[in-house]
Amino acid sequence: MAQGFGRFLFLCLCIHGAAAESGCSLDEGYDYILDYRDDRATNDIPDESEAIKYGFSTENAYYIGEEALNRMELVDAELCVASSQDCSMHCMSIVEANVGICTCSQTKGLNTPLKGMIGALAGLCDGGECIDWDNPAIMSDSDLFFQCESWNKISRYGDDVQWHAWGWGLTLFRASRGEWEFGYHPDRDLSNLCPDRSHYDRLVIRKPLGCNLEKGYDYILDYFDNKTSNDIPDDSGGIRWGFSTENAYYVGEEALNAMNFSSAELCAVSSSDCSMHCQEITEANLGHCSCSEASGLNTPLKRLIGALAGLCDGDECIDDEGPAIMNGSDQHFQCHEYGHMSRWGEDVQWHAWGCGLTLFRESRAFWEFGYHPDCGGDCADRPAYDRLVIRTSKTPVKEEKCPLNERFSYILDYQDDRQSDDIPDEVWDIKHGFATGNAFYIGEEALNAMNFS
């Protein structure tokens, strides 16, 4: 629980009847931002934005309010729908990439775009939007718990609707219709479209308490592999335009094309101890890209990221011998020193040679990311990496804030942090390329492939 509002949240959980009366307790391991259970016989959510903005608590619903939300460190959250009848719950991740141009004045006091969108989802807006209603990263074909037909859009829908998932999907009313405030849209018979869905009556927005991602980055993808569920879509079409499941998301082609960066970080995270290891990836790591599914991405580096996201149905976008993405010092990515990364068989999206980290798109009994499962205990001394993250800095990495000119291809960039060893001490580790937190050199093979005078 984030410090500074723990007592407020605890008080809310104590006085609310929602969880207790419905018999459906909320999972531990989360900070809860809002919990709206719609008792169809009572008015549970305030009808005015001002009564929501600073937080409220009724018998069946609460929202922590602007001050408490602003104190939270938040780079992603989960939007969940639950049933008080059978306690089932379905969640999807929401991230800053889902935020459109925010025209809702009631969310202006929230201090990040993501929090502004959460305020809109809480029912703050008297008009305007804070949700990128046409962005498939918040709503995709796989999110069928949020919609009854695959329209893949969320937006306001008339003056009395705070937000609505197109296709007769989940809808939040602030001024209730006969005390009807949340659930599948009440104006349509759901017996054919969404059979057995009418009992979903609870909206929850929460933040995982687990391994929080660092602030100061834009996150392109975050794949946590829960070994008991299928977290990543099994086909390129389900990934390409963006998706969000309970444990994974990718911002998609449109959002990625809109981003402006010249380098990114490929990171492996262990959910058991929150350890993280990252290495820089640049345009020099891209080989001859023959992956047609990544062709809509507008720079070579973004096409490489698309391949690392699992876009490719065949062929490569990774320079499998490019030492700048994989060298002898990258022992967190490989178990034996091969220095290569590539596709490996039909079912592997990419694999770090030497029994290393591997991404499967079509899961092996829900196994999708981690050290290759066929290698036994070769990496037994390593953190149990089960989470893949690709991110790019929001601001220039260099402390002196001197951005590099994006019109150039960079062969090396050495920033000497006086508190750390930034450049390898051995010739061999430099010769074939390396990347540390403050320095990189593309290496002999990539340099030989460049044509310049």
Secondary structure, 3 states (H helix, E strand, C coil): CCCCCHHHHHHHHHHCCHHHHHCCCCCCCEEEEEEEECCCCCCCCCCCHHHHHCCEECCCEEECCHHHHHHCCCCEEEEEEEECCCCCEEEEEEEHHHCCCCCCHHHCCCCCHHHHHHHHHHCCCCCCCCCCCCCCCCCCCCCCCCCCCCCCCEECCCCCEEEEECCCCEEEEEEEECCEEEEECCCCCCCCCCCCCCCEEEEEEEEECCCCCCCCEEEEEEEECCCCCCCCCCCHHHHHCCEECCCEEECCHHHHHHCCCCEEEEEEECCCCCCEEEEEEEHHHCCCCCCHHHCCCCCHHHHHHHHHHCCCCCCCCCCCCCCCCCCCCCCCCCCCCCCCEECCCCCEEEEECCCCEEEEEEEECCEEEEECHHHCCCCCCCCCCCEEEEEEECCCCCCCCCCCCCCCCCCEEECCCCCCCCCCCCHHHHHCCEECCCEEECCHHHHHCCCCC
